[in-house]
């Protein structure tokens, strides 16, 4: 059985002080949740603050991206060992905002993923189609390309600690969630593809998160789908009450 994973991506929100306040609230409402994992991805500058507040909690701390090198001349980047040194154990990779605004391509995303794996972080590989691609009926071809290229070089063993997040670009920050049927259809497709690339056992054990306008009022129906194993939440993760409701989905 796949353990649900509820993740909050704070994007470029929260000062260090805001982060302290938000994580304190989330820490309280997640205490005692034994059957699911909770993950927070604050801005880099707040990683240390968040993980220090969570030092005796099971909440996973993640960076929002990560470089493939341990150190060097990579201005503006953060290395896997730096993330680990402040208590982070996971990294979001290939978010659509990285792909679209900062022009990260599949090759770079794959380097980041392999770097995360090499240094022992849990990568969360994000894939997703734009509205234009969906309307042109290219959704599955786009997702297949992003998944195959993003995971190139990953072994079956690596998949034991890799998470996939399906985030349709048209549903991010728009209030327009994929319907539970649309999301389930894509998640089942991703799982089938994982079985082709690796093997069925691996595909059955990989967690596939849905992201894109997940809110307190739609989380339960999304989480009830057989291939949706969690959520990657943006806007609603910045409000303690909303995020607490989301992680306490029934
Ligand atoms: P929203 O929940 O704000 O749509 O953002 C989703 C997202 O991009 C999470 O990574």
Boltz pocket constraint, residues with backbone or C-beta under 6 A from the ligand:
constraints:
  - pocket:
      binder: B
      contacts: [[A, 9], [A, 95], [A, 167], [A, 171], [A, 172], [A, 173], [A, 174], [A, 175], [A, 211], [A, 212], [A, 213], [A, 214], [A, 232], [A, 233], [A, 234], [A, 235], [A, 236]]
      max_distance: 6.0
